[in-house]
Amino acid sequence: MKILIVCSGNHQKENFDFLINQSFVYEQIESLKNFEIDYDTYFIKGRGVFGYLKNVIPLISKINSYKPDIVHAHYGLSGLLVSLQNKVPVIITFHGSDTNDDKINYLSKIGAKLASVCIFVNHKQKLKMNFRGKVLIIPCGVNMEVFFPINKMNARRLLELDKEKLYILFPSRFDNRIKNYSLAKKVIDMLEQDVVLVELDGYSRSDVNLLLNAVDLLLFTSISEGSPQVVKEAMACNCPIVSVDVGDVRGIIENVNGCIISSYKVEDIVKNIEKVLMQNMRTNGRKFIKRYDLNKIAKKISVVYREVAKR
């Protein structure tokens, strides 16, 4: 079976790296090879509706040359673009920003109505879209072979981090508005302990694994999310987490020792961070995250592909 994967190839930096900038899509489709599925990719260049529309002709050309059985688009705008053709069945995975942002939501709904199947990464998205077509809830999986626990001091040595300092990981670039660095900064400034806030930007996947093992906790303050990968990756590394109640994070980390859901109040987040730092222990999150194993998710996706291809 041949699948054409369509997603954004835009990035704030000049060089787009599929493995780094769309890692969750890359890892998902690579894992599908285990189920006798081949793929090719089309990366959309251009921003906004008009930027995307410039891709119509080259995308159709790609479809005609590759002759896929299915086109699988990631994110709503990509899905709408792909749905403008009717030669090949379309599956759209909505990841969060495409349903949570009201400016994009209505365009995502148009794409959803034209698609053969819509995949949401959490139930909240489905409710917000209020879509009654063919809908499945399938979050992106975590690569348990890439993300795994190692000794904290060994991880720090490999990253050349100070063994004595306290490190908290911020899950994105500081200038990523959705990730809400301004709130994280206020929290760090209020902590009694001297803490280094680490910006997650430009690291290889193996180095992200080291970071999640090296830091004292992951701080998650996002305004909006779908099913954030870094939270699942942190769980796979037994990394403590303090997160606001956003996306499906509560369902992922709830009832795991060393992982706490907080309100958006600075004082509450500070209190919860201090509680985790005082415990000074790793979690058992890996045991709870196995249901999100990449291969289990890939199997679900492969079943969807074969069902759609039969129609």
The 8 nearest C-alpha neighbors of each residue, nearest first, counted from 0:
[[1, 36, 37, 68, 2, 35, 67, 38],
 [2, 0, 67, 37, 68, 38, 36, 3],
 [3, 1, 38, 69, 67, 70, 68, 37],
 [2, 4, 70, 39, 40, 38, 67, 71],
 [5, 3, 40, 71, 72, 70, 39, 41],
 [6, 4, 72, 41, 40, 42, 71, 73],
 [7, 5, 73, 42, 77, 72, 43, 8],
 [6, 8, 43, 42, 9, 44, 77, 5],
 [7, 9, 42, 43, 44, 15, 6, 10],
 [10, 8, 7, 44, 15, 45, 11, 43],
 [11, 9, 12, 15, 8, 13, 20, 14],
 [10, 12, 13, 9, 15, 14, 20, 8],
 [13, 11, 10, 14, 15, 9, 16, 20],
 [12, 14, 15, 11, 10, 9, 16, 8],
 [13, 15, 12, 16, 10, 11, 9, 8],
 [14, 16, 10, 17, 8, 13, 20, 9],
 [15, 17, 19, 20, 18, 14, 21, 8],
 [18, 16, 21, 20, 19, 15, 22, 25],
 [19, 17, 22, 16, 25, 21, 20, 26],
 [18, 20, 22, 16, 17, 21, 203, 204],
 [21, 19, 17, 16, 22, 18, 15, 10],
 [22, 20, 17, 24, 23, 19, 18, 25],
 [21, 23, 18, 25, 19, 24, 20, 26],
 [22, 24, 26, 25, 21, 27, 139, 228],
 [25, 23, 27, 22, 21, 26, 28, 73],
 [26, 24, 22, 27, 28, 23, 18, 29],
 [27, 25, 29, 23, 24, 28, 22, 30],
 [28, 26, 24, 30, 25, 29, 23, 297],
 [27, 29, 31, 30, 25, 26, 24, 32],
 [28, 30, 26, 31, 27, 32, 25, 33],
 [31, 29, 27, 28, 32, 33, 297, 26],
 [32, 30, 28, 33, 29, 34, 297, 36],
 [31, 33, 36, 34, 35, 30, 29, 37],
 [32, 34, 31, 35, 30, 36, 29, 294],
 [33, 35, 32, 31, 36, 301, 298, 30],
 [36, 34, 32, 33, 37, 0, 31, 301],
 [35, 37, 32, 0, 34, 31, 1, 38],
 [38, 36, 1, 0, 32, 2, 35, 39],
 [39, 37, 2, 1, 3, 36, 40, 4],
 [38, 40, 3, 4, 2, 41, 37, 65],
 [41, 39, 4, 3, 5, 42, 38, 6],
 [40, 42, 5, 4, 43, 6, 39, 58],
 [43, 41, 8, 7, 6, 5, 44, 40],
 [44, 42, 7, 8, 6, 41, 45, 54],
 [45, 43, 8, 9, 42, 7, 46, 51],
 [44, 46, 50, 51, 43, 9, 47, 53],
 [47, 45, 50, 51, 48, 44, 49, 9],
 [46, 48, 50, 49, 51, 45, 76, 52],
 [47, 49, 51, 50, 52, 46, 76, 45],
 [50, 48, 52, 51, 47, 53, 46, 45],
 [51, 49, 45, 46, 47, 48, 52, 53],
 [50, 52, 48, 49, 53, 54, 45, 46],
 [53, 51, 49, 54, 55, 50, 48, 80],
 [52, 54, 51, 50, 55, 49, 56, 45],
 [53, 55, 52, 57, 51, 56, 58, 43],
 [56, 54, 58, 52, 53, 57, 59, 80],
 [55, 57, 59, 58, 54, 60, 53, 52],
 [58, 56, 60, 54, 59, 55, 61, 53],
 [57, 59, 61, 55, 60, 56, 54, 62],
 [60, 58, 62, 56, 61, 57, 63, 55],
 [59, 61, 57, 63, 58, 62, 56, 64],
 [62, 60, 58, 64, 59, 63, 65, 57],
 [63, 61, 59, 65, 60, 66, 64, 58],
 [62, 64, 60, 66, 61, 65, 59, 67],
 [63, 65, 61, 62, 66, 60, 59, 67],
 [64, 66, 62, 67, 63, 61, 39, 3],
 [67, 65, 63, 62, 64, 68, 1, 61],
 [68, 66, 1, 2, 69, 65, 3, 62],
 [67, 69, 1, 2, 0, 308, 87, 66],
 [70, 68, 2, 88, 67, 87, 89, 71],
 [69, 71, 3, 89, 2, 4, 88, 90],
 [72, 70, 90, 4, 91, 89, 3, 5],
 [73, 71, 5, 91, 78, 77, 4, 6],
 [72, 74, 92, 6, 91, 77, 5, 93],
 [75, 73, 93, 77, 92, 76, 94, 97],
 [74, 76, 107, 78, 97, 77, 93, 79],
 [77, 75, 79, 78, 74, 107, 80, 106],
 [76, 78, 80, 75, 79, 74, 72, 6],
 [79, 77, 75, 72, 81, 76, 91, 80],
 [78, 80, 110, 82, 76, 77, 81, 75],
 [79, 81, 77, 78, 82, 83, 76, 55],
 [82, 80, 78, 83, 79, 84, 77, 72],
 [83, 81, 79, 84, 80, 113, 78, 110],
 [82, 84, 81, 80, 85, 79, 55, 113],
 [85, 83, 82, 86, 81, 87, 59, 80],
 [86, 84, 87, 83, 82, 88, 89, 81],
 [85, 87, 84, 88, 62, 63, 89, 82],
 [86, 88, 85, 69, 89, 68, 70, 67],
 [89, 87, 69, 115, 70, 90, 86, 85],
 [90, 88, 70, 114, 115, 71, 69, 87],
 [91, 89, 71, 116, 115, 114, 117, 72],
 [92, 90, 72, 117, 78, 73, 71, 118],
 [91, 93, 118, 73, 74, 119, 117, 94],
 [94, 92, 74, 119, 75, 95, 118, 91],
 [95, 93, 225, 74, 120, 92, 96, 97],
 [96, 94, 225, 97, 224, 98, 99, 93],
 [95, 97, 99, 98, 100, 94, 224, 223],
 [96, 98, 75, 95, 103, 104, 99, 74],
 [99, 97, 104, 95, 96, 100, 124, 128],
 [98, 100, 96, 95, 97, 101, 104, 223],
 [99, 101, 102, 103, 98, 96, 104, 97],
 [102, 100, 104, 103, 99, 105, 98, 97],
 [103, 101, 100, 104, 105, 106, 97, 99],
 [104, 102, 106, 101, 100, 105, 97, 107],
 [103, 105, 98, 101, 107, 106, 97, 102],
 [104, 106, 108, 107, 103, 109, 102, 101],
 [107, 105, 109, 108, 103, 104, 110, 76],
 [106, 108, 75, 104, 110, 105, 109, 111],
 [107, 109, 111, 105, 106, 110, 104, 112],
 [110, 108, 106, 112, 111, 107, 105, 113],
 [109, 111, 79, 107, 113, 108, 112, 78],
 [112, 110, 108, 114, 109, 113, 107, 117],
 [113, 111, 109, 110, 114, 108, 132, 130],
 [112, 114, 110, 111, 82, 109, 115, 79],
 [115, 113, 89, 111, 116, 112, 90, 110],
 [114, 116, 89, 90, 88, 113, 117, 133],
 [117, 115, 90, 133, 114, 134, 91, 118],
 [116, 118, 134, 91, 90, 92, 133, 111],
 [119, 117, 92, 135, 136, 134, 91, 93],
 [120, 118, 136, 93, 121, 92, 137, 135],
 [119, 121, 138, 137, 136, 226, 94, 225],
 [122, 120, 119, 123, 124, 136, 247, 225],
 [121, 123, 125, 124, 126, 136, 119, 120],
 [124, 122, 126, 125, 121, 127, 246, 247],
 [125, 123, 127, 122, 126, 121, 128, 98],
 [126, 124, 122, 128, 123, 127, 129, 119],
 [125, 127, 129, 123, 124, 128, 122, 130],
 [126, 128, 124, 129, 125, 123, 98, 99],
 [127, 129, 125, 130, 126, 124, 98, 108],
 [130, 128, 126, 127, 125, 131, 124, 108],
 [129, 131, 128, 132, 125, 108, 126, 111],
 [132, 130, 129, 133, 134, 112, 125, 128],
 [131, 133, 130, 134, 112, 116, 117, 111],
 [132, 134, 116, 117, 131, 135, 115, 130],
 [135, 133, 117, 118, 132, 116, 136, 119],
 [134, 136, 118, 137, 119, 117, 133, 116],
 [135, 137, 119, 120, 118, 121, 138, 122],
 [136, 138, 120, 119, 135, 118, 139, 296],
 [139, 137, 120, 140, 226, 121, 136, 119],
 [138, 140, 137, 23, 120, 141, 296, 27],
 [141, 139, 293, 291, 292, 296, 138, 142],
 [140, 142, 293, 292, 143, 291, 232, 231],
 [143, 141, 293, 144, 145, 146, 292, 140],
 [142, 144, 146, 145, 141, 147, 292, 235],
 [143, 145, 142, 146, 147, 141, 293, 235],
 [146, 144, 142, 143, 147, 205, 208, 204],
 [147, 145, 143, 208, 144, 235, 236, 232],
 [146, 148, 236, 235, 143, 145, 149, 144],
 [149, 147, 236, 237, 212, 150, 235, 146],
 [148, 150, 212, 151, 147, 154, 153, 236],
 [149, 151, 153, 152, 154, 148, 212, 213],
 [152, 150, 213, 154, 212, 153, 155, 149],
 [151, 153, 155, 154, 150, 156, 162, 213],
 [152, 154, 156, 150, 155, 151, 157, 149],
 [155, 153, 213, 151, 209, 157, 152, 156],
 [156, 154, 160, 152, 158, 213, 153, 157],
 [155, 157, 159, 153, 154, 158, 152, 160],
 [158, 156, 154, 155, 159, 153, 209, 160],
 [159, 157, 155, 156, 160, 154, 209, 210],
 [160, 158, 156, 157, 155, 161, 154, 162],
 [161, 159, 155, 158, 156, 162, 157, 213],
 [160, 162, 163, 164, 159, 155, 156, 165],
 [161, 163, 164, 160, 152, 155, 156, 165],
 [162, 164, 161, 165, 160, 166, 152, 155],
 [165, 163, 161, 162, 166, 194, 195, 193],
 [164, 166, 194, 195, 215, 167, 163, 193],
 [167, 165, 195, 214, 215, 194, 196, 164],
 [168, 166, 196, 216, 214, 215, 217, 197],
 [167, 169, 197, 217, 196, 218, 170, 216],
 [168, 170, 198, 218, 197, 171, 199, 217],
 [171, 169, 199, 168, 219, 229, 198, 172],
 [172, 170, 199, 169, 200, 198, 173, 175],
 [173, 171, 174, 200, 175, 198, 199, 170],
 [172, 174, 180, 175, 171, 198, 176, 169],
 [175, 173, 172, 176, 180, 171, 178, 179],
 [176, 174, 172, 173, 178, 177, 171, 179],
 [177, 175, 179, 178, 174, 180, 173, 222],
 [176, 178, 179, 222, 175, 221, 223, 224],
 [177, 179, 221, 176, 175, 180, 220, 222],
 [180, 178, 221, 177, 181, 176, 182, 220],
 [179, 181, 183, 182, 173, 178, 184, 176],
 [180, 182, 184, 179, 183, 185, 173, 176],
 [183, 181, 185, 180, 184, 179, 186, 220],
 [182, 184, 180, 186, 185, 181, 187, 220],
 [185, 183, 187, 181, 186, 182, 180, 188],
 [186, 184, 188, 182, 183, 187, 189, 181],
 [185, 187, 183, 189, 184, 188, 265, 269],
 [186, 188, 184, 190, 189, 185, 183, 194],
 [187, 189, 185, 186, 190, 184, 191, 183],
 [190, 188, 186, 187, 185, 191, 269, 266],
 [191, 189, 187, 192, 188, 269, 186, 193],
 [190, 192, 189, 193, 188, 273, 187, 194],
 [193, 191, 190, 194, 165, 273, 187, 189],
 [192, 194, 191, 165, 195, 190, 164, 187],
 [195, 193, 165, 166, 192, 196, 167, 187],
 [194, 196, 166, 167, 165, 197, 193, 164],
 [197, 195, 167, 168, 166, 194, 169, 198],
 [196, 198, 168, 169, 167, 195, 199, 166],
 [197, 199, 169, 172, 200, 171, 173, 168],
 [200, 198, 171, 170, 172, 169, 197, 201],
 [199, 201, 172, 202, 171, 198, 170, 173],
 [202, 200, 203, 199, 19, 20, 172, 198],
 [201, 203, 200, 206, 207, 204, 199, 19],
 [204, 202, 206, 205, 207, 201, 19, 18],
 [203, 205, 207, 206, 208, 202, 19, 145],
 [206, 204, 208, 207, 203, 209, 145, 146],
 [205, 207, 209, 203, 208, 204, 202, 210],
 [208, 206, 210, 204, 209, 205, 202, 211],
 [207, 209, 205, 206, 211, 146, 210, 204],
 [208, 210, 206, 212, 154, 207, 211, 213],
 [211, 209, 213, 207, 212, 208, 214, 206],
 [212, 210, 208, 209, 213, 214, 233, 238],
 [211, 213, 209, 210, 151, 214, 236, 154],
 [212, 214, 151, 210, 154, 155, 211, 209],
 [215, 213, 166, 216, 167, 211, 212, 210],
 [214, 216, 166, 167, 165, 213, 239, 276],
 [215, 217, 239, 167, 240, 214, 238, 168],
 [216, 218, 240, 168, 167, 239, 241, 219],
 [219, 217, 241, 169, 242, 168, 240, 216],
 [218, 220, 242, 221, 241, 243, 217, 170],
 [221, 219, 243, 179, 242, 178, 183, 218],
 [222, 220, 178, 179, 223, 177, 219, 224],
 [221, 223, 177, 179, 178, 220, 224, 245],
 [222, 224, 221, 177, 245, 246, 99, 96],
 [225, 223, 246, 95, 245, 226, 227, 96],
 [224, 226, 95, 246, 94, 227, 120, 121],
 [225, 227, 247, 246, 120, 224, 138, 228],
 [228, 226, 229, 230, 225, 224, 231, 248],
 [229, 227, 231, 230, 232, 226, 141, 23],
 [228, 230, 232, 231, 227, 233, 170, 234],
 [229, 231, 233, 228, 232, 227, 234, 248],
 [232, 230, 234, 228, 233, 229, 235, 141],
 [231, 233, 229, 235, 234, 230, 146, 228],
 [234, 232, 238, 230, 236, 231, 235, 211],
 [233, 235, 284, 237, 231, 285, 236, 232],
 [234, 236, 285, 232, 233, 147, 237, 146],
 [237, 235, 148, 147, 233, 234, 238, 146],
 [238, 236, 282, 234, 284, 283, 235, 281],
 [237, 239, 233, 236, 234, 281, 216, 211],
 [240, 238, 216, 257, 258, 282, 281, 217],
 [241, 239, 258, 217, 216, 218, 242, 259],
 [240, 242, 259, 218, 258, 260, 219, 217],
 [243, 241, 219, 260, 261, 218, 220, 240],
 [242, 244, 261, 260, 220, 262, 245, 263],
 [245, 243, 260, 249, 242, 248, 261, 262],
 [244, 246, 243, 248, 224, 223, 247, 221],
 [247, 245, 224, 225, 248, 226, 223, 244],
 [246, 248, 226, 250, 249, 121, 245, 251],
 [249, 247, 251, 250, 246, 245, 252, 244],
 [248, 250, 253, 251, 247, 252, 244, 260],
 [249, 251, 248, 247, 253, 252, 254, 246],
 [250, 252, 248, 249, 253, 247, 288, 231],
 [253, 251, 249, 255, 250, 258, 248, 254],
 [252, 254, 249, 255, 250, 251, 258, 259],
 [253, 255, 256, 252, 258, 259, 251, 250],
 [256, 254, 253, 258, 252, 284, 257, 283],
 [257, 255, 258, 282, 254, 283, 259, 284],
 [256, 258, 239, 282, 275, 255, 259, 240],
 [259, 257, 240, 239, 256, 255, 241, 252],
 [258, 260, 241, 240, 261, 242, 257, 271],
 [261, 259, 242, 243, 244, 241, 249, 258],
 [262, 260, 243, 242, 268, 259, 267, 244],
 [261, 263, 264, 243, 267, 244, 268, 260],
 [264, 262, 243, 265, 261, 268, 267, 220],
 [265, 263, 267, 262, 266, 268, 261, 269],
 [264, 266, 268, 267, 186, 269, 263, 185],
 [265, 267, 269, 264, 268, 270, 186, 189],
 [268, 266, 270, 264, 269, 265, 271, 262],
 [267, 269, 271, 265, 270, 266, 261, 272],
 [270, 268, 266, 272, 267, 271, 186, 265],
 [271, 269, 267, 273, 268, 272, 266, 274],
 [270, 272, 274, 268, 273, 269, 267, 275],
 [273, 271, 275, 269, 274, 270, 276, 268],
 [272, 274, 276, 270, 271, 275, 277, 269],
 [273, 275, 271, 277, 272, 276, 270, 278],
 [276, 274, 272, 278, 277, 273, 257, 271],
 [277, 275, 273, 279, 278, 274, 272, 215],
 [276, 278, 274, 279, 275, 273, 272, 280],
 [279, 277, 275, 276, 280, 274, 257, 273],
 [280, 278, 276, 277, 275, 281, 215, 274],
 [281, 279, 278, 282, 257, 239, 275, 276],
 [280, 282, 237, 238, 239, 283, 257, 279],
 [283, 281, 237, 284, 257, 256, 239, 238],
 [282, 284, 237, 285, 286, 255, 281, 256],
 [285, 283, 234, 237, 287, 286, 282, 235],
 [284, 286, 235, 288, 234, 287, 283, 237],
 [285, 287, 284, 288, 283, 289, 235, 234],
 [286, 288, 284, 285, 289, 290, 283, 255],
 [289, 287, 285, 290, 291, 286, 284, 235],
 [288, 290, 292, 291, 287, 286, 285, 235],
 [289, 291, 288, 292, 287, 295, 296, 140],
 [292, 290, 140, 289, 288, 141, 293, 296],
 [291, 293, 289, 141, 140, 295, 290, 294],
 [294, 292, 140, 141, 142, 296, 295, 297],
 [293, 295, 297, 296, 292, 298, 30, 140],
 [296, 294, 298, 292, 297, 293, 299, 291],
 [295, 297, 299, 293, 298, 294, 140, 300],
 [298, 296, 294, 300, 299, 295, 31, 293],
 [297, 299, 301, 295, 296, 300, 294, 302],
 [300, 298, 296, 302, 297, 301, 303, 295],
 [299, 301, 297, 303, 302, 298, 304, 296],
 [302, 300, 304, 298, 303, 299, 297, 305],
 [301, 303, 299, 305, 300, 304, 306, 298],
 [304, 302, 300, 306, 301, 305, 307, 299],
 [305, 303, 301, 307, 302, 306, 308, 300],
 [304, 306, 308, 302, 307, 303, 309, 301],
 [305, 307, 303, 309, 308, 304, 302, 310],
 [306, 308, 304, 309, 305, 310, 303, 115],
 [307, 309, 305, 306, 310, 304, 68, 69],
 [310, 308, 306, 307, 305, 304, 68, 303],
 [309, 307, 308, 306, 88, 305, 115, 304]]
